[in-house]
């Protein structure tokens, strides 16, 4: 498959701006070559730079969610879209799915994306409840113990998941506990945060699965523990159904 080289020659840059120039050129090249993506081997020649330097920059862009690596190729990451989001609406089908979940659960419904080692909420609908979950939009949040983050960790490649656990959860006992919970999530199809980040807040989330791609979107419900604790299975079934409707057939 041919590689788009429209942006292959970066503009000359002074030494102090060389790293910035290379980072932006990598982003431009990858975006220009969507949807096929680029291999790491393609980039050094296109940027006229050492492979070791480009590899380090590309890994940094993956870690922050600006690139996504899949089967040895780099693709645009969700954080790129967040730069230009500026309050624009997400696709109608996703927003309508959130409205449906609010109607069913009477709790806050959330659509979230994976961005590197973080979760970003990209759309939220709150119920007409005086006391309700009010999560932030467009703010990076830790993967663990967020229910959405648990979904993304459960469906990551083993290599990436292990790398995350080594960096963020150094204790081996804790790692094993997390791995056991992630296995349960893969089996059940949903993740739960039982007041682990906020004692008064519960959350239930499910993956939106696109065949052949990483899981980078999740949908779910959050609300006060007093209203959700006894309804987890009921809410999970509703969230799973909606998530499956949003997941394209394989």
N, C-alpha and C positions, 0 to 999 in steps of 0.2 A: 504494500500500500504506500502511495506517495506521501511525502511529508510536505506540508504547507510551509513555504519559506518566505512568505510575504514580510514577516517581521524578523527574519533570521539574522540581520546585521544590526547589532546594538549601536546606538549613537556613541561617539567618543566620550569618555568620561575621565575626569581627573582621578588621581589615585584615591582621594578621600571619598569619592562617590562611586568607586568601582563596584563595591558590594551592593549598593542600592541599585545601580544600573543592571547588574546581573540578576538580582532578585526580580526586578520588574520585567526584564526580558524573558526570564524563565516563565513567569506568569503569562505574558503576552503570547509566547510560543505555544504553550500548552493550550490556552484558550483558542488560539487560531487553528489548532489541530484537533479540536473536538469534532466528532465524537470518538475518533480513533485513538486519541491520546498520543503521548510520546514516550519512548524508552529513554532510560538514563543515558544509554550509549549515543542517542541522537543529539543530546544537548551540548556536550563539550565542543564539537566541531561547529555547531550553529552559533555558539557564543564565543568561539576562539578562546577557550579557557580550559584549565586543567580539570580532568575528570574528578579529582579529589575535592577541588573547590566546589564544583557544581553539585556533587553528591551531597556535601554538607549543607548547601543552601536548599536543595530540594527536600532533604529530610526535615529541615527546619520549617519549610512551607507546609509539609504534610503534618507535622506536629501541631501547627497552629490552625490547620483546617483550610488553608488557601489552596493546597493541592490535595489530591486523593490518589493513593497508589493502589492499583488493582492488577494482579497477574503480570507484574513487571512493567506496567505502563503508568504514566502520570496523567491524571485528568484534573479538570477544574474542581476545586473543593467548595463546599457550601459557604465558607466564609467569604468567598469572592462575591457571591450574590448578596451577602449581608451588607457589603460596602455600599451597594447601590439601592438597598431595599427602601430606606427613607419612608417607611410607613405605607408603602404600596400594598395592595391586597394580595394575599396568596390566591392560588387558583380556586375558583368557586367551589369545586367538588370538596376540597379540604375544609373550606370554611363552613359549608353546609353540613359536613360530617361532624364538626364541632358543635354546631347548633343542635344537631340530633342528639348528641351525647348530653348536652346541657338539659335538653327537654326530658331525656330518660332518667338521668341521674340527679337532676336538680343541683349539680355541683359544677365547678369550674372545669372547662374542657380546654386542652392544650395540645398544640402541634409543635414538636421540637425537632431540631436537626443536630446531627453530630458535626462538630467543628474541631478537628484535632483531638485534643484530650479534654474537650469541654462540650457542654450542651448549651444550645441557644434556643429559647422559645421564640417561634416566629409568628404564631397566631394564638390568641387566647380569647375565649368568650366566658364571661362570668354570669352566674345565675342571679335571680332576684332574691338573694338571701342577704340578710343584714350581716351575718358572719359567714365569710367565704374565703377561699384561697385567692390570693392576688399576686401571682408570680410575676416577675419582671419580664418585659419583652426586650429582645435584642441585646441581652447581657450574657456574657460567658459564665457558666456555672460548672462546678466539678461534676465529673461523671458519677462518682460514688459519694453518697448512697442514693442519689436521685433515681427515681424509678425509670426515667427515660435513659439516664446514663447506664443503668443496669441492663436495659434492653440492648443498647449499643455494644456494651462489653460482651454480653452473651453471644452476640452474632458477629463479633470481630474474628479475624483470622487468629489462630492460636499464637502465631508468632507476635502479632501486634498486641494481643491481650497480655501475653507474658511480659513483653517489654513495658507495657503500662504498669503492670503490677510490680515489677522490679523497681520502677522509678517512683511510684506513688505509694506503695504499700510494702515497705521493705521487710516487715515481720513475716516470716514464713508461715506461722500459724494463721495469721490473718489472711494471707494469700490463699491458703487452703480453704478457709471458711468462705471466702469470696468465690473461689472456683466452684465449691459445692452449691452455693446459691445460684450461680450462673448456669450450672447444669440443670437445676430445677426450673429455671426460667426457660431454657431451651426446650425442656420437656413439656411444660405447662402452656407455653406460648405467651405468658404475661409476667410482668415484674411488679413488685409491690415495695413501696417505701412506707414502713410502719413507724412513722414518727422518728426516723433515724437522724434526720437533719433538723427537724422541728417537732418536738414532742406532741404538739397539738395538730399536726398536719399529716394526713395519709395521702398516698398517690398510687394509682394503678396505670400502667402503660403497656402498650403492645407495639410490635414492629410493623412498619409498612414495608413489605418485601417486594423488591423488583428483581425478577429472575435474572441471574447472572451478574448482579451488582451487589456491592456492600449495602448493609442496612444503614441508611443515613437519615431516615425519618421515623418518628414514632408519634403515636397519638395516645391520649389518655385523659384521666380525670383526677382532680385533686380536691381535697376539702377537709373540713375538721374531722379529727379522729372520732369524735362522738357520733358523727353521722355515717362514717364510712366503715369503721371497724367491723361491724356486723354484716356489711353488704359487699365485702370484697369479691366473693365468687359471683354474685349477681352483676356487679359493675364490670368485672373482668369479662364476662360473657358478652356484654353489650359492646365493650371496647374492642374485643377480638372480632366481633362481627363487622363492626365499622372498619377496622383496620384491614380486614380481608377484602372488603368491598373496594377499598382504595388501592389494594395491591394488584397490579396488572397480572393477568394469567401468565403462567410460564409458557 
